[in-house]
Structure formats: C-alpha cells, structure tokens
Amino acid sequence: MNVPPPTTPPEVTPPAGSRPGAEPWLSVVVPAYNEEKLLPRSLRAIRESLAGWTETGRTWELILCDNASTDATASLAAEAGARVVFEPIRQIARARNRGAAEARGHWLLFIDADSFPSRELMTELGETLQQPDVLGGGALVELEGNHGLGLFLTRFWNNVSRLTRWAPGSFLFCRAAAFRELGGFDESLFVSEELDLSRRLKRLARRRGQRMVILRQPLLTSARKLDLYGPRELLRFCLRYLRRPGETARSRDLCHIWYDGRR
C-alpha cells in the first residue's frame, strides 16, 4: 500500500465515543472530494448512528481524508469533530488507504461522504463485529428519491452483493489487521477497488475459516449521480465496464463519472 508520510491534522475535539490515546474498537474512514453540500449531513448521521455504541462503552474514531478538495470540506469535517488527513492525488483508492493508514481501530469501516447510516444499521454492525468468525463485509444499498434506473441498479447490485458477499465502497468493513496484510485498496484502480478488495478478503477468510457478511439493514445513499448524469451516459459506462472491466477500471478518463468534479 503506497501511503505518503502522515500529516498533522487540525486540532479538533475528539468524537463522542473516543478516548484520546486509547485504541478504539472501530475506525470510521470517510474519503471526500468537494463534499461541502452533503458532508455535514453524512457526518451527523454517522455520529448519531453510533450513539448507541457510546452508551455501551464501545469506542470509535472518525477520520476524514480530504482528497484535494477546493471547497470547505476539510474545515466542515474538523468542525464536526473528525480527524482530518490529506491525500493530494485525486483517487478514491488512495484516499481510503490514506485514511486507513492513520486509523488506530481494530476494525475499519469505510463510508462514502454522500451516505447516511442509520442507528439500526450501526447496531447490526456492532453485533456482527463481535462474532469471531467474521473477517469483514458490507451492507445493502438504498438510494434516495424515486429513480426508476436507480431502483433497478440497486436491486441488481444488492442481489449480486448477497450472492457474492462483495461489499459496496459506500459501506465496507473489515479487520484492520487483515486490511493491512492484504495491502489495502489497489491504487491502480480508479473504480471497483472495493470489489477487488472484497474478493481478496473472501479468499483470506476462506483460508482462515472465517466469512464475509452482508448486513440486512440498508445504507441510505445519495442518488446524485442519477441527477448529474443522464441514463444514457450511465448505461454507456456500465456497458463499457462490462465489456472491458480491467481497462475501464484502470483509466481515469474512462471513469470520468467519478473524477470530472461534478457536484
């Protein structure tokens, strides 16, 4: 895993549920690029959904990796009590790896900055992480709004996720030691790095007699890509990816839906 030297984050108040100097049970890592519109709501949802953990004494920390934002992403995250680190090269895999490199928790949870976990989802996660045979996993996905194409795509993805035990990038958790043993996310990929890591985690779990889990409670996430890009453009990308997945995933230009900066 290629990770730049650690940065010095802004001085912020530790999140509720954390203890300075103590190793938390869970590190929540949020990669973010120009997310000032949705980030406050996302971080608020994360904190509120983990309130039950605080009540039971389970510790956690919140890390935001600012991936070369040009807006108020970093300052909003610091104001919300997140520990902010920086990754100057615009790439989702690099941002997630940078956040994980700074994490101190026994478990890692990657949540996207346009997603909003519920208390029910985090309660199920907490119960799952107590099972010694679990190595990692993810959650089902539910899109905001009433988009016909979005409903079709999420139903399709959720069925694939249940069948394969692949986790979505918007909600992927695993043991920190396993993540580091596998070298983290593949930084040659501009998309689908979560699928690649899910497959490697599955192989490691089989070797260890453990398993991957897809939680029953869904993660609510923004449908903004459906608003910003038309159905034709989205379907064109999907067809290109299905025909040439490796070539597409390794090309920033072909993955412009994630990297052209539209918000």
Secondary structure, 3 states (H helix, E strand, C coil): CCCCCCCCCCCCCCCCCCCCCCCCCEEEEEEECCCCCCHHHHHHHHHHHCHHHHHCCCCEEEEEEECCCCCCHHHHHHHCCCEEEECCCCCHHHHHHHHHHHCCCCEEEEECCCEECCHHHHHHHHHHHCCCCEEEEEEEEEECCCCHHHHHHHHHHHHHHHHHCCCCCCEEEEEHHHHHHCCCCCCCCCCCHHHHHHHHHHHHHHHHCCEEEEEEEEEEECCHHHHHCCHHHHHHHHHHHHHCHHHHHCCCCCCHHHHCCCC
